[in-house]
C-alpha cells in the first residue's frame, strides 16, 4: 500500500492545470494521461502480484518451518525474493512517470 501512495504523490506532482488546450496540445495531453494511467496500473498490478506471491510463499514457509526448523533462513530468502516484486513494480512506475509531460 505504501508503494501506491508513493506513486500517487509522484503522479499528482506531474499533473498541471490549464484553462484551454488547442488541437495540437490535445495529443500531448492524451499521451501524458495514458502514461500516468500505465504507471498507476503497473504499480497496482505489480504489487497485487507481490501480495499474492508473498501470501502463497508465506503459507508454504510456515508449513515447511513447522516440519523442519533448520529451513527458516533459506525460507526467509525466498520470502524476500517474493517481496522484491513490489520494489520492481514501483521502479517501473517511477520510470514511466518520468515520461509523462503535460502541456502548458
Steps between C-alpha positions, in 0.01 A plus 500: 500500500786739568628459144157604373512816711851578380407467132180699559701790643747484211225490239304777670803727489534439125148622416445863407180697465427711196202698381492391138678270263536535127470207261877462484530484878218248528718216368771585754238506774363160398850351491578639847169369638557152362855502638368588846237225470764247395726595791217461749391167353858369497545576868154374595514171311864443595428546869189284478718223354750565778231460763374175351851358472589601856180336622565175318868490593422597860249220536741249356781633716294464816424138415863423412629670815260299712643179359869598504614805696846505338342625176402839646785708353469336157126561505553862602712558189218367281257732679726798429511411131121491493490845663742639243224495236342804666828692489542419131146621434560836668824544304314438173226740609750775580672452164165524322401805703811683387379471140169677571526859384182705519466798261484851642 
